[in-house]
Amino acid sequence: MTIAGIIQLFTPVLPIYSMGLLIGCCAIHAFVVEGEKEEILEMLSIQKERAEQSNEAKTTFLFSMSHDIRTPMNAIMGYTELIKKVPGNPEKTEEYLNKISTAEENLLGLINNVLEMARIEKGAVEPNERPYNLYNDLEKTITIFMGLAQEKNITLTGHDEIYHPYIMEDDKLHAQIAVNIVSNAIKYTKPGGKVDVYIKQIAADTPGECSVEFKVVDNGIGMTKEFLEHAFENFAREKNSTDSKIPGVGLGLGIVKKLIDQMGGTINIESEKDVGTTVTVVTHHRLCNKDDVVETVEVKDIKNKKFKGRRILLVEDNELNCEIAKGILTELGIEVEEAQNGAKACELLIERGGGYFDMVLMDIQMPVMNGYDATRAIRKFADTSLSDIPIVAMTANAFEEDQKNARAAGMNGHVAKPINIGLLIAELERQLKVEDD
């Protein structure tokens, strides 16, 4: 048996049983020469140390997750109770609802980061470039964070230096990178501070290509040189949320680094304690033409939509989710009928007949028949007035591959849970071809 084979034999027991090392040593002594024993013992010791470090990292992560999940949950539950105690006080109710919304966003961001890291580790994230207007990157980033910056009395400013805005880009991955970096900058900058966001386009040596430099500069609390070496490690934080009073488990920069690596780009961080931080990301792109770009349709206010009289089949097995979705849809003037699974949805469509429903909102994970199978079955109906009905996934299966699976099953669109009302309205407008007032 080789040295590697011996180590493989005993490595699994090291993180669990302290006696594993002793047993391994006794077994090794029985059939290896004296000269090899020290080398094997050293390698076993290293394996044991790595296993202990891994267990320690997992324990730290679980404790951090427990604390950081409970914190926004406590706020949501606490302010919900306070709302019950102030009936007839619209100002206090609005104040508490705004604080609940902030806590919800923190909780969702935390969950998304953990799920995204798991997807990256599995290799499930692949860049998907499409023609895009580079100016939108800066505009969206500033728009997303302007409210938060104003709440903290932080000056948020965007700067651009762009000579040809039309490029091939995975705008979703770039948005994810920007959100993580800018949110960190605002999070770790004190009131009265400033955050500057720069986008600079740099001509490449190869014709038809360019580089894009995305840089975020803040005058926040900064990082020590010692911590800077570990900034991209999973779960790395210079101070935990208990000490710093800032929520998070230290996954943001780890996610950013892995995404940028997959895109073939680079990231660099310069930081000084109590002075500030500069994060610079450089990615490479092909240029495209203006005519190739499909600009994003602006989401109008909910009050301007003409949905009254439309009828939707809501396919959802979770009672709470169904109640929430139905409440949103009826508020828009839409008539809603429900089905608890895909099989029931198929039956109801046939029973009501073609033209009765204008659209189907379909959950994915359901008993009896899931949303994908139900959609495939509907698309096979002989009556085209039924088989051609618009079907939109409304599901917690929210990643890029889930959207691809929905399209492959024959769905016309995808809306992720938790439901963003603006995005739901935009999808309804597209599918129902609703005009503004």
N, C-alpha and C positions, 0 to 999 in steps of 0.2 A: 504493500500500500504506500502511495506517495504522501509527502508531507501535506500537500493540499487536500488530499483525500482524508487524512486524519483530522485536519482542521474542520473540514466540512462535516465530518462525523459528529464532532462535539460542539460546534458552534451553536446549533439551535438551543442547547440547554443552558447556555451561559447567561442570557438575560433573565432566566426564570429561577434556576437552581444554583445556589452558591456552591453546592457540592459538585457541580458539573466540572469545574476546573480540576478538582482533585481526582475525580474519576478518570477524566481525560488523561491526566498526567500518568496515572497508574497504567492505563492501557498503552499509552505511548512507550513508557519505559519497558514494556514487555517485548516490543518488537522493533525498536530503532536503536541505532548505535548512539553512544554517549555524546559524540560530537554534534549530532543533530538535535539532541533534546533541548538544549538551550535556545536554539533558533525556533523550535516549535513552541516552546513555552512563551517566548517573547511574542510570537504571532498570535497565540491564544490570548495572551494578555491584551494585545491591541484589539482583538475581536471583542473581548469582554468590555473594554473601555468604550468602544464604539456603540455597543449594544446599550450600555448604561447611559451614554449621552443621548442616544435615540429615545430611550424611555423617558429620560428627563425632559427632552424637548416636547414629547407628546404630553407629558404631565403638565408642563408649563402652558402648553397650548390649551389644554382642556380647562385649566383653572382660569386662564385669560378669557376663553370663550364663555365660560359660565358667568364670569363677572360682567363681561361686556354685552352679553345678551340680556342678562337680568336688568342691567341699568336702564336701557330704553324701554324694556317691558314694564319695569316699575313705574316709569314716567307715564306710559300709556294707560296703565291700570289706575295710577294715582289721579291723573287729570280727568279720567273718565268718571271717577267717583266724585271729584270736585264739581264737574259739570252738573251732576245730579243735585248738588246742594245749592246751585244758584239759578233756579228756574226764574224766568222773567228778567234775567240780567244778560242781555245780548253782548255787552262789551266783555264781560268776564268769560262768557261762553266762547266767544271768538278767540280770546287770548288763550284759553285752555286748548281749544281745537288746534290752533297754530302750533302750540308746544307738542301736542300729540303728533301732528304731522312731521315735525322735526325729529321726534323720537322714532317714528316709523321709518323715515329715510335713513337714519343711522343704523337701525336694525336691518333693513333691507340691504344696505351697503355692506354690512358685515357678512351677512349670509352670502351675498353675491361674490364677495372676495374669496370666501372659503370654497364655494362651488367652482369658481373659476380656476383656482389653484389646482383643484382635483382634476379638472378637465385638461389643464396644461400638462400635468404630470402624466396623464393617460395619452397625451399626444392627440387630443381630440380637437385642438384649435389649429386651423389652417388659414393662412391669409387668403382672402377672396377679393382681389382687386376689381375695381370698376371705374369708369370715367367719373371724375369728381372735380368740383370747384374748390380750390385750396382756400379761398377766402372764407368758405363756410366753416372750416376748422376753427379759425379764430373767433368768428361771430358766435358760433354755438358755445364754445368754451366760456367766453365772456358772459353770454346770456345766462348760462346755467348757474354761474357762481356770483353774479352781480348782487342778487338779493342777499345771499349769505355774507358776502363781503360788506355790504352796507349795514347789515345787522351787527357785525363786529366792528364797525367803524374802520374798515380797512379800505384803502384806495386800490382798486383793481383796474389796471390799464392794459389795453391790447396794442401791439405794435406789429406792423407787417412790412415786409420788403419782398414783394412778389413781382416777377416780370412776366410769367406765363402761368395763370392760375389753374389751367386745365391739365390734370395729371391722372394717372392710374393709381388708385389708392384704395386700401381697405379702410373705409372711413369709420367703420365700427370699432376696429382694433385701435385706430388712431384716437378715436374718441375715448376709448377705455383708458389708454395711456395718458391722455390729457387730463381726464377726470381724476385719476389717481394722483398725478403730480400736482395739479392746481389745488385739489382738495387738501393735500398735505401742506402746501404752502400757506393756505388760508388757516388751516387747523393750527399750525404751529407759529403763526404770526399774531402778536398781541394787538389789542385795539389801538388804533392810531397808526398802525404800520402800513406797509404797502406791498403789493404783489404786482409784478410786471410780467406779461406774457408776450413773447416774441415769436413770430414765424418769419423765417428768412429762406428764400429760395436761392439755391446756388447752382449755377450752370455746371454740368458735368463735361468731362473731356469727350465722352461719346455723344454724338449728335442724337437729338431726340430723347435725351435723358437729363435728369437733374437730381440734386439732393435737396432735402427739406430739413432745415434746422428749427427745432421746436425748443424754446428756452424759457424757463420760468425762474424769475429772480425775486427773492423775498428778503426782508430784513427782520426775519423772525428769530426764534430762539437758537437756531443752528444746531450743529452736531459736533461732538468732540472728534478729534482725529482717530482716537481708539475705536469709537463706535462706527465711524465712517467705513472702516474696513469690513464691517459686518452688515452694512445697510441693506444689501440685497438678499440676505439670508431670510428664509421663512421664519415668521414669528419674532423677528428681531425688532426690539424697541429699546431705546436708551433708557426710558422710564416706562413702567407699565401704567395703565390707565388709572390705577388707584393713586399713584404718586403724581402723575402729570395732570389728572382730571380731564384728559383728552381720550375719547373712546377709540378703540381699534386693537387689533391683535398683531399688527406688524406684518401684514401680508401684501400691502399695496405696492411697495417697491419691488418685492420679490416677483409679483405678477408682471409688473412693468418690464423688468429685466428679461424675463422669459419670453414675453411677447415680442420685445424688440429683437432678441436673439433669433426668434423664428422668422422675423421679417428681414434678417440680415443687416440690421442697423446697429447703432452704438448708443450708449448712454454714459454720461459722465456727471459726477456730483462733486461740487466744490462747496465746502461749508466751514463755518467758524462759529464756535460757541458764542451765543449772545450777539452775533453780528448778522448772520443770515445764511441763506443757502441758494446756490445756483444749480439747477438741473438742466443739462443740455442733451437733447436727443437728436440724432441725425439718421434719417432714413433715405433710401434711394428709390426713384420712381421713373417711369416712362411718361413722356408728355403725350397729350391727346388733343383733340380739337374741341372747340366750344360746342359744336353740333352733337358731339357724342354724349354730352353731359345732360342727364335728366335732373333738373333742379327739384329740390324738395318742395312739396306743396305746403303752404302755410296752414296751420290748424286754426280755424276761426273759432270765435266764442260759441259756446253751447247754445246761446239764445238765438243765434242766427240760422239755426238749422230747421229745415222743413221735413221732419220725420213723421209728423202726425198722420195717422191712418195706415202706416206701414205695419206689417205683421211679421214677427220673427219667431222661429222655433228655437228655443234655448235648450240645448242638450247638456245636462249637468247632473251628476249624481250627488254632489255635496250640497246639503240643504242651505248652509250658510252662504256658500258661493252663489248659489242660485238666487237667494234672496237679494244679495248685493247687486248682481247683474240685472235682475229684474227691476230693482229700484232705479238703477241708472237708466235703463231702457224706457221704462214707463214715464220717467221724468222728461224724456225727449219726445214723448207723445207716441211711442211705439207700443203696439199691442203685442203681448208676449204669451206664448203657450210653451209648456215645459214637457220634457221627456227625460227620464232618469238614466237612460243608457242608449247605446247606439241602435239596438234592436227595436226599442220602443219608438225611437225617432223614425226609423224606416216605416214602421207600421202606421205612425201618425201621418206621415207624408202621403202615403197611399190612401189612407182613410179620408184625409181632407181634400185630396185631389190637387192637380196642377193649378198654379196661379193663386192658391190660398195663402201660402207663405211666400214672402219676398226674399227670405234669406234664412240660413241656418248658422247659429253660433254653436260650435261643437267642441266639447271638452275631449281630451284624449284618453286619459286613464279612467275607465269606467268598467263596472261589472257587466257580465253577459256579452256585450259587444263594445269594443273600444272605438274611439273616434276615427282612427285610420280605417278599420274594417267597415265601419258604418258608411264612411265616405265612398269607399270602393264599391260597396253594395248599391248606394244611391246612384252612382255614375253608370251603373249597369241597368237601371230601370229602362224599360222599353219606351215609356212616355217621356219624351224630351222635355216637356214642361216641368217634370219632376227631376230628371237626371241632370238638367243644366242649371239647377238652382244654385245661387252663390252659397258656398260653404266656407266659413272662416273659423279657424281654430282659435279657441279662447282657453288657454291652458297654462299651467305652471311649467310645462316643458318649454323653456324659454330661450334655449341656445340656438346658434346658427344651424346646427345639424337637425334640431327639432323643426325649424322652419323648412329646411330642405325635405325632411320626411313628410311634412304636411303637404308641400307642393307635389311630392311624388305620389301621395295617396289621392290627389285630385282636388285638394282644397285651393281656394282662391286667395286666401290671405291668412294672417297670423296675428293674434293679439295676446301678449303675455300677461299672466297674473303675477303680482297684484295688478289690477286693472288701472291703467293710466287713461283717465276719461278723455283727454284730448286726443290720444292716439286711437282710442276706440271710435270716437266721433269721426276722425279722419278715415278710418277703415269703413265705417258705415256709409260715409259720403261716397267713397270710391265704389263700393259694391252696389249701393242703391241709387247711385247717380243723382244725388240730391243737390239742388241748387240753393244758393244763398237767398235770403229774403231781399 
